[in-house]
Amino acid sequence: MAGKAAGKKADAGAGAGAGTPATVVLVAAGIHFTPHLYAHDAGVMNFGQEAADKLGLDPAQVFKTLLVDADGALVVGVVPVTGQLDLKALAANVGAKKAVMADPKLAERKTGYIVGGISPIGQKTPLTTVVDETALLYDTVFVSGGRRGFDIELSPADLAAVTGAVFADIARG
């Protein structure tokens, strides 16, 4: 279950945080979500942990979005900020022999988002998405809302539905 968030919070229809491709897609799909805004510190590079800290959340409930090159195809891995993406496990889950982290510039170009604000939702180019199965332990999870300082809270089932994701054991640590 979601903890109390210290950042600004409003229901999806209230307009707070509206206007990113992620929120536009969620509203169009009729999916309930709660936007959470917080002041991003430009000196912080661990974006997911910053979100957990600033929103007062269990970091295991906050997920980061990572892009991977799996045998030449871009794939999205969504894992808790408390762990790392297991590249071998992700590759196996998408039928690839090898996976490496994608070039950040390519990730930005294909998703339409900047690093640190890449949302698994509303990407410019729809990509195969795999969410770590630990997301299913929570009623809601938090993912980037499409910019630094903005997270979206929604159910894991809704996250999978809107991204076409599958759940698999892809995190370690």
N, C-alpha and C positions, 0 to 999 in steps of 0.2 A: 504494500500500500504506500502511496506517496506520502512523503513527509511534508511538513510545512516549509514553504519556500520564503526566503527572505527578500527576494527580488520583487519587482512589480508583477502583479498577476491579474489577469482578467479572462473572462470566458471568451471563447473564439468569436462570438458575435459582437463583442463589445468594442472591437477595433484595436485593442492594444496589440502591437506587434504585427498587425495585418500588413499585407502588401508584399511579402516575399513570395517567390514562386511556391514555396512549401505551404504557406497559409492559403494561398489562392487555390491550390490543388485540394487541400483538406476541406475548405469551405465548399468548393464545387462538388466534392464527393459526399458532402453531408456528414463528414466524420467529426465527432466531438474531440476537441483538443483544448488544452489550456496553454496560452503563451506565457513565458516567463522572461522578463527583461532584467538585465543586470548591467552594471557599469564595467565594461571590459577594460582591463589594464593593458595598455599597449606593450608593456615590458614582459608580459606573461606569454609563454609559448605552449604551455600545457593547457590547451583550451578547455578540454573536457573536465579536468580536475578543477580549473578555475570556476566553471559553471557549478560543479558540485559544492565547492567551498562558498561561493557567493550566494547560492540559493539554499544553502544549509541542508544539502541532500546526502544520502548514502551514495558514495561514488559508484558502487556496484549497480545502482539504478540509473546512472547517467551513461549513455552510450556515445562512442565516437564513431565517425564515419570515415572509413579509409578506402582509398581506391588502389586496386591491384591490377597488374598486367598478368593475366593467366593465359599462357600460351598465345599471346598476341591479342587477347580480348580483355577489355576493361571490365572489372567486376567490383562491386561494392561489398565491403565487409563491415558489419556494424557490431562492435564489441564494447564491453564495459570499459570505462576509463581506468579501472583498477587492473586491467590486464593488457595483454598484447595480442595482436592478431597472429594466429598460427597459420602461416602461409601454406604449409603442406596440407593442413586440414581443409583450408579454403579451396585449394587447388583440387583436392580429391572430391570435394562436394560439388564442384562445377565441371568435373570430368576433364580437368587439365592435368598435365604432367608436372608443371612448374608454375609457381607464382612469385612475382617480385613486386615490391611497392611501385606504384605508377609514378611517373614524373609529375611533380606538383603542378607545373604549368599545363600539362595535358589534362590533369584532373580538373583544374579550374576551367579550362576551355570546354570540356565535355559536360561538366555539371552546371556551369553558369554561376558557380559560387566561388568565393575565395577560400584558400586554406585557412582553417580555423573557424570557418562558417559554412562548411559543406554539409548540407542536409541530405539525408537519404531520400527525401521527399521532394518532388518537383524539379528534378534535375532536367537540364536542357536536352540531354540524350538519355533516354531510358536504358538502364543497365541492369544486368543480372545482379540481384541483391541477396546476400545471405546474412541473417541476423543470428548472433550467438544465442543458443538455446536458453541461457540463463535469463534472458528477457522474460521468459514465461514464468519465472518465479515471482513476478511483480504484477500488480493490478495495472500499474502504469509505469512507463519508462520515459526518459528524457532524451531527446536528440536535438541536434542543432536545428534552429528554425530558419537558417539560411543567411545568417550573418553573425559575426562575433558579438557576444553579449545578448544573445537571444536563443532560448531553448524552447522546445515544444514538448508538452507532456501529453501522452496519449497511450492507449492500451497497446500491448504488443500485437494483438490480433489486428487492430486497425493499422498499425505500422506495416504489418505484413500485407494486408489487403491493398493498401494504397501504393505500395512499392512492388508488389508481386513477389515479395521475399519468401524464402524458406528459412526455417530455423534449423541450425546444426551446431555441433560442438566445434567452434572455430577460434575460441579464445584460450590463452594459456596464461598462467601466472596469477 
